[in-house]
Structures are given as C-alpha cells and as structure tokens.
Amino acid sequence: MANHDSAVKRARQDEVRRQRHRVHKGSMRTAIKNVLKAVEDGDVESAKSALILATSLIDRAGRKNLIHRKQSSRRVSRLTAHVKGMSS
C-alpha cells in the first residue's frame, strides 16, 4: 500500500486508467472476434463491415498506447488478410 500522499494519488489515478483501458481493450477484442466469426461463417459483407469497425478500434488503441503501435498494425494487417482471403 502507498505510504505517501503522492503515491496514494498515483495509485488512485492508475486504478481509474486501468478501468478505462479495460473498456477500450474489451471492445477491441470483441470487434476482432466479430471479424473472425464472419470470416469463419463465410459472410463477406458482414466481414467487411466488421473489419472497418475493428480497424478503427485497433488503430485507436495503438494511438492511445493501450497496445503497442506495431502490434496494432500487425493485427489490422492480419485481419485484412483474412477478409481478402475469403473474397478471392
């Protein structure tokens, strides 16, 4: 447990940020799952629309440092490859 006032405040801020980040990361993961499910089901239109939403959420997470920027790029690239693979 924190002993100094500044450490107590830092712990309080960290908890608020952790809760906020959980929401954004969770919605990002759900969007990724929706893309993969649409690809698995073979629904091209649904996969494309889900990819647009997932790309937006992943890029935003990368910009806000919820995930590493290269990880966000890699995730978008792999999801796009899945969707393009089913189109052809």
DOGU-686876 format. One record per residue (C-alpha): residue number from 1; residue in three letters; chain; x, z, y. Coordinates in steps of 0.1 Angstrom, whole numbers, always signed. Layout:
(NUM, Ala, A, (X, Z, Y))
...
This chain:
(1, Met, A, (+0, +0, +0))
(2, Ala, A, (+11, -7, +35))
(3, Asn, A, (+26, +22, +55))
(4, His, A, (+29, +8, +90))
(5, Asp, A, (+2, -4, +113))
(6, Ser, A, (+17, -39, +114))
(7, Ala, A, (+19, -41, +76))
(8, Val, A, (-17, -29, +74))
(9, Lys, A, (-28, -56, +98))
(10, Arg, A, (-8, -82, +78))
(11, Ala, A, (-25, -72, +46))
(12, Arg, A, (-59, -74, +62))
(13, Gln, A, (-51, -109, +75))
(14, Asp, A, (-37, -120, +42))
(15, Glu, A, (-69, -110, +24))
(16, Val, A, (-91, -130, +49))
(17, Arg, A, (-69, -160, +45))
(18, Arg, A, (-70, -157, +7))
(19, Gln, A, (-108, -156, +7))
(20, Arg, A, (-109, -187, +30))
(21, His, A, (-84, -206, +8))
(22, Arg, A, (-103, -198, -23))
(23, Val, A, (-134, -216, -10))
(24, His, A, (-114, -247, +0))
(25, Lys, A, (-94, -249, -32))
(26, Gly, A, (-125, -244, -53))
(27, Ser, A, (-144, -272, -36))
(28, Met, A, (-114, -294, -40))
(29, Arg, A, (-112, -287, -78))
(30, Thr, A, (-149, -293, -82))
(31, Ala, A, (-146, -327, -64))
(32, Ile, A, (-118, -336, -87))
(33, Lys, A, (-138, -327, -118))
(34, Asn, A, (-167, -348, -105))
(35, Val, A, (-145, -379, -102))
(36, Leu, A, (-131, -374, -137))
(37, Lys, A, (-166, -368, -152))
(38, Ala, A, (-178, -400, -135))
(39, Val, A, (-148, -419, -149))
(40, Glu, A, (-155, -405, -184))
(41, Asp, A, (-191, -415, -182))
(42, Gly, A, (-182, -450, -171))
(43, Asp, A, (-202, -448, -138))
(44, Val, A, (-182, -470, -114))
(45, Glu, A, (-203, -464, -83))
(46, Ser, A, (-205, -427, -88))
(47, Ala, A, (-168, -425, -94))
(48, Lys, A, (-160, -444, -62))
(49, Ser, A, (-182, -422, -41))
(50, Ala, A, (-169, -391, -57))
(51, Leu, A, (-133, -404, -52))
(52, Ile, A, (-139, -407, -14))
(53, Leu, A, (-151, -371, -12))
(54, Ala, A, (-123, -358, -34))
(55, Thr, A, (-96, -377, -14))
(56, Ser, A, (-109, -362, +18))
(57, Leu, A, (-108, -326, +4))
(58, Ile, A, (-74, -331, -12))
(59, Asp, A, (-58, -345, +19))
(60, Arg, A, (-73, -317, +40))
(61, Ala, A, (-58, -291, +16))
(62, Gly, A, (-24, -308, +19))
(63, Arg, A, (-26, -308, +57))
(64, Lys, A, (-35, -271, +57))
(65, Asn, A, (-8, -262, +32))
(66, Leu, A, (-32, -249, +6))
(67, Ile, A, (-13, -272, -18))
(68, His, A, (+20, -290, -12))
(69, Arg, A, (+17, -323, +7))
(70, Lys, A, (+34, -342, -21))
(71, Gln, A, (+11, -326, -47))
(72, Ser, A, (-19, -337, -26))
(73, Ser, A, (-5, -373, -25))
(74, Arg, A, (+1, -372, -63))
(75, Arg, A, (-34, -360, -70))
(76, Val, A, (-50, -387, -49))
(77, Ser, A, (-28, -414, -64))
(78, Arg, A, (-37, -403, -100))
(79, Leu, A, (-74, -401, -93))
(80, Thr, A, (-74, -435, -76))
(81, Ala, A, (-56, -450, -107))
(82, His, A, (-83, -436, -129))
(83, Val, A, (-111, -452, -109))
(84, Lys, A, (-92, -485, -105))
(85, Gly, A, (-85, -485, -143))
(86, Met, A, (-122, -484, -151))
(87, Ser, A, (-131, -512, -127))
(88, Ser, A, (-110, -537, -144))
